[in-house]
Amino acid sequence: MPCGRFGANAAWLRLAVLTYNVLTALKRLALPPELHSARPKRLRFLIFYTPGKLVHHARRTLLRLARSWNRFGNWRGAIGLLPMPARC
C-alpha cells in the first residue's frame, strides 16, 4: 500500500479498482481483438500518449494532432463504439 494511513490506502485501492474496470471496459467494448490482452502500459503508449494540442477558437474547441489521422486507425472504431455521455 502507498501509505501508512488507512483512509488514504482505502481511497487508493478504490481508485485502482475503478481504473482497472474502466480499462477493461474500454478494451472489451471499443478496441480491436489484438488489444484485448494489452497491459495498461502498452495502451498508454499506443493510445493515451498521443501528441496533440487543444485549440480554442471561435467558441469551438479543436484537437490538433501532430500526425495524420491514418496513424490512429484504432481510434476510429473505438470512438464509434463508445457510448456518448448523456446531456443534461
Sequence and secondary structure as in RCSB ss.txt:
>XXXX:A:sequence
MPCGRFGANAAWLRLAVLTYNVLTALKRLALPPELHSARPKRLRFLIFYTPGKLVHHARRTLLRLARSWNRFGNW
RGAIGLLPMPARC
>XXXX:A:secstr
   SSHHHHHHHHHHHHHHHHHHHHHHHHTS GGGTT  HHHHIIIIIS  EEEEEETTEEEEEESS GGGGHHH
HHHHHHS      
